[in-house]
Structures are given as C-alpha cells and as structure tokens.
Amino acid sequence: LRYAYLLLMVLSFSLEISTIFISTQVSTRLATFTFVDSDASISLVDFLVREFEFEYSAVRTHFLSGLLSYTVAQALRVRYALRKYRMLSISGMCCLLTAASG
C-alpha cells in the first residue's frame, strides 16, 4: 500500500504541474495573439474548443485525473495508517472515497 500511495502521489503531482504549464501557455497565447474571428463564438467554451481544442481537453483531463489520484492516494493512506484495525481502516477508506465523490 505504501508504494501505491507513493506512485499515486507522484502521478497526482505531475498531472497537476502539467495542468499549470499547459494553462499558463494558453493564457500567454491568449494575451499575445490577435484572433481574427469571421464566425463569432457564442460562448467562451466554444471559443476555447475551437481555438485550443487539445489544450482545453488536456487541462480538464489532467486536472480531474490528478484530483482522483490524490483522493485514492489519501484513501490508501488512511487504510495503511489504520491497518491494525481492519474494519475501521476499510470503513475510513470508504468514508473518504464517498465524501470525495460527492
């Protein structure tokens, strides 16, 4: 469980850092470029999907994957910390996952 926790925390950190890098790059491009728009976008999301489709989907995917891997890592941490009390550790892990999933 400790190695899975470590792996998930490293994965979560790298996904969140890549989210920061990609979104910073897109915001820099938005601030410096002039977009000629012959077909006016209805909303900001339509504009982002049309002009930055890969970046938009990458940021959303990396952010959500990072949050999920962080949540699962914390559930494993609870399971490992309470490993002497088997039923308590399972219920604590399930309680954390239920609270995080909404």
C-alpha positions in Angstrom: 0.0 0.0 0.0 2.9 2.4 0.7 4.3 2.0 -2.9 0.9 2.5 -4.4 0.4 5.6 -2.3 3.8 7.0 -3.4 3.1 6.2 -7.0 -0.4 7.9 -6.9 1.1 11.0 -5.2 3.8 11.3 -7.8 1.2 10.9 -10.5 -1.1 13.4 -9.0 1.8 16.0 -8.6 2.9 15.5 -12.2 -0.6 15.8 -13.6 -1.3 19.0 -11.7 2.0 20.5 -12.7 1.3 19.7 -16.4 -2.1 21.4 -15.9 -0.4 24.5 -14.7 2.1 24.5 -17.6 -0.5 24.0 -20.3 -2.9 26.6 -18.9 -0.1 29.1 -18.5 0.9 28.6 -22.1 -2.6 29.0 -23.3 -3.2 32.2 -21.3 0.1 33.6 -22.7 -1.1 32.9 -26.2 -4.4 34.4 -25.5 -2.8 37.6 -24.2 -0.3 38.0 -27.1 -2.1 36.8 -30.2 -4.9 38.5 -32.2 -7.6 36.2 -33.3 -9.4 37.0 -36.5 -12.9 35.8 -35.9 -15.1 35.5 -39.0 -17.6 33.3 -37.1 -18.2 34.8 -33.7 -18.3 32.3 -30.9 -21.4 32.0 -28.8 -19.5 31.5 -25.5 -16.0 31.3 -24.1 -16.1 27.5 -24.0 -17.0 27.4 -27.8 -14.0 29.7 -28.4 -11.6 27.6 -26.4 -12.8 24.4 -28.0 -12.4 25.9 -31.5 -9.0 27.6 -31.0 -7.4 25.4 -28.3 -9.1 22.0 -28.5 -6.1 19.9 -27.4 -5.1 22.2 -24.6 -8.7 22.6 -23.3 -9.2 18.8 -23.2 -5.7 18.2 -21.8 -6.2 20.7 -18.9 -9.6 19.2 -18.0 -8.4 15.6 -18.2 -5.1 16.2 -16.3 -6.8 18.2 -13.6 -9.6 15.7 -12.9 -7.1 12.7 -13.1 -4.8 14.5 -10.7 -7.7 15.1 -8.2 -8.8 11.5 -8.5 -5.4 10.0 -8.0 -4.8 12.3 -5.0 -8.1 11.2 -3.4 -7.3 7.5 -4.0 -3.9 8.0 -2.5 -5.3 9.6 0.6 -7.8 6.7 0.9 -4.8 4.2 0.7 -3.0 6.3 3.3 -6.0 6.0 5.7 -6.1 2.3 5.0 -2.4 1.9 5.7 -2.4 4.1 8.9 -5.2 2.0 10.4 -4.0 -1.4 9.2 -4.1 -2.9 12.7 -7.9 -2.3 12.8 -9.0 -4.0 9.7 -12.7 -3.0 9.7 -12.0 0.6 10.8 -9.4 1.0 8.1 -11.8 -0.2 5.4 -14.7 2.0 6.7 -12.4 5.0 6.9 -11.2 4.4 3.4 -14.7 4.0 2.1 -15.9 7.1 4.0 -13.2 9.2 2.4 -13.9 8.0 -1.1 -17.7 8.5 -0.6 -17.1 12.1 0.7 -14.8 12.9 -2.1 -17.1 11.5 -4.8 -20.0 13.7 -3.7 
